[in-house]
Amino acid sequence: MKNGNARTAAQLFYSYWKEGVAWDNLSKPMQDYLTNSMEKITIGWDAIFKDPIDLDDYRNIRVPTLIISGDRIPSVTRWICLQLIQAIEGADFFPVNGAGHMSPITHADKVNKIILQYIENNLLRTEARKL
């Protein structure tokens, strides 16, 4: 990104995090989407390492929390998920079988279904509490 080549940055980023789908096998719209997202991804990556928040801050979360993870994620990501699951009281965890870190791209149908179901379930719980 520092050299102004977002497409190469997207390929490198994707090749590190992907699971099972090579860059060349992604559709052109998905490649373009990732390429166009690299500036935001770079800003987010920098912010992660500058963020003063620590695990104890996550212990204060008191809202329905969904943690989704592929079962083929890198070990560092697996460790982060486990830490969050333990820190956030009542967090719900849903694995996506056969998916890696990029599951919203490689397994979009499964991930979207999990998210929609979670929202629907928690809206029903919220409405029931009001009654």
N, C-alpha and C positions, 0 to 999 in steps of 0.2 A: 504494500500500500504506500510505503514511503517513496517508492519509485514511480508511483502513479499507475501501476498495472493491476487493476482490480480483478481482472479475469484470472491472472496467474495466482493472485492471492486467494481467490475463491477456490481454485483447483487445489492449492496446497492445504487450505483450511478443510475442504471437503475430504481430501485424501487422508487426512489425519483422523477425522471423526467418523467417516462413513463405515457402513457395514454392508458388504455384499453387493453394492451397486457402484460400478466404476463411474467416474466423471463422464466419460464418453457415452455411457449408457443412460445418463440423465437426459430428459427431454430438453430441447433448446430453451423453452420458456423457464424451466427450472434452473438451468445453467445461468440464464440471464437474471433470474430472480436472485440467485446467490451472489452473482457478480455485483448486482446493484445494491445488495445488502452489505457488502464488505466494509463500507465506511462506517455504518452503524455497528457492525460486529466488532470492528477495530476499536471504536470508542468504548463499547461495552466491555471488551477484553481489558482495556487499559483501566477502566473504572473498577473492575473486579479487584485488581491488584492494589488499587489506591483506597478502596473502601475500608473504613475503620470498623465496620460491623463485625461482630464475632458470633460464635455459635450461641452464646448466652442470649443475645438479642433475639434469636429465633425462638427461644423458649417463651417469649412474651406473646407470640402469635396466638390469638384466641378466636380465629374464624375457621370455617371449614377449609382445609388445605389438602390439595391433591398433589401427590408426587407420582409422576409417571417415569418409568425407566424401562429401556429395552433390556433384555436378558443377555445381550452381547455387548455391553458397554465396556469402555476401558476401565481398568481397576481404579483409577483415581475418581472417575465419575461414580462408580459403584460405592466407593467409600463416602463420597459427599452425600449421596442419597441416603445411605445408612445413618449418617450423622444427623441429617435433617429429620428423618423418620423418628429417631430417638429424641430429638430436641423439641419437636412441635407436638404438643399434646393433642392426641386425637387425629393426627395426620392420617390420611388414607393413602395407601400405596397400591398402585396398579402396575404390574409388569406387562410389557408388550413382548410376547414370545417371538423370537426370531429377529428382534430389532436391536439396533445399536443406538448410539447417541443421536443420530440424525433421524430418529423414528418419525418425527413430524413430517419429514419429507419421504422417507422410504416406506413408511407404514401409515400414511396419512389417514386412511379410512379407519384403521383400528384406533389410532390416537384420537381422532375427532369423535368417534363413537364413545370412547371412555370419557372424554371431557363433557360431551353433551349429556350423557347419562348422569355424571356427577353433578352437573348444574341442576338438572331436573330433580334429582334426589334431594339435593340440598335446598332447593326452592320449596319442595313439598314439606321438608322438615321445618323450614322457616315459617311457612304458612300455618302448619299445624301448631307451632308454638304460639302464634298470634291468637288462635282460637282458644 
